[in-house]
Structures are given as structure tokens and as C-alpha cells.
Amino acid sequence: MERQFFVYILTNRPRGVLYVGVTNDLARRIHEDKLRIVAGFTERYGVSLLVYIEPYASILEARAREHSLKRWRRAWKIALVEKVNPGWRDLSDEI
């Protein structure tokens, strides 16, 4: 089985705080964020709604995309999310 990596965006509410991350186990990572197990940004700001996902076959590609998205302006990230998830629904039930 081939490994898959994910670049994702979390928020605390529609158009709220945005967090861009990368992981190889999206279900585990989202579970940790929802339970606020890992100390840091997501715990501090209550960021646990998964609103955007991009899959990658390579960790190098995923990290490059994460780095790129983190440098984007906030408005661009919001537009990206709204293009594929206009209702800002939590996608964690679909993973």
C-alpha cells in the first residue's frame, strides 16, 4: 500500500482562525485536534474543523505545498476553501 500525505486547513468557525498543516495520518491528526491532545496553536485557538484537504503521494510535495499555503494571504486561503467547501462544513466525517 502506498503512503499518502495530506495538506489540510483547519478553522474554529467559518472565516475564523486558519491553520495549515501536513500529515500522513489525517484521521489521527484531526482526532488529536478535536480532543486538544497536542499543545500548541490548534489547542490554544480551538481550531478543529477540517475545511480543506489536498492529498499527495510524496511528503516533499506535501511539505512544499504546505509551505506555499502558509505564505499565502489570508484572503487567498479563504477563497481556496470557499471554492471547494463554500459552506465551511467540517470534512472530518468524510475521512
Residue pairs with C-beta under 8 A, 6 or more apart in sequence:
2 57
3 24
3 57
3 59
4 24
4 55
4 56
4 57
5 22
5 23
5 24
5 55
5 56
5 57
5 58
5 59
5 61
5 62
6 22
6 23
6 24
6 26
6 53
6 54
6 55
6 56
6 62
7 20
7 21
7 22
7 53
7 54
7 56
7 62
7 65
7 66
7 69
8 20
8 21
8 22
8 23
8 26
8 29
8 30
8 50
8 52
8 53
8 54
9 18
9 19
9 20
9 50
9 51
9 52
9 69
9 77
9 80
9 81
10 18
10 19
10 21
10 30
10 33
10 42
10 47
10 48
10 49
10 50
10 51
11 17
11 18
11 19
11 47
11 49
11 51
11 81
11 88
12 45
12 46
12 47
12 48
12 49
13 49
13 88
14 88
15 78
15 88
17 45
17 46
17 47
18 47
18 74
18 77
18 78
19 41
19 42
19 45
19 47
20 66
20 69
20 70
20 77
21 29
21 66
22 59
22 62
22 63
22 65
22 66
23 29
24 59
26 50
26 53
26 95
27 95
30 48
30 50
30 92
30 95
32 38
33 42
33 43
33 47
33 48
34 48
34 92
36 42
36 43
36 46
36 48
41 47
42 48
49 88
49 90
49 92
50 90
50 91
50 92
50 95
51 81
51 85
51 88
51 89
51 90
51 91
52 80
52 81
52 84
52 85
52 91
53 91
53 95
54 62
54 65
56 62
56 65
69 77
69 80
72 80
81 88
82 88
85 91
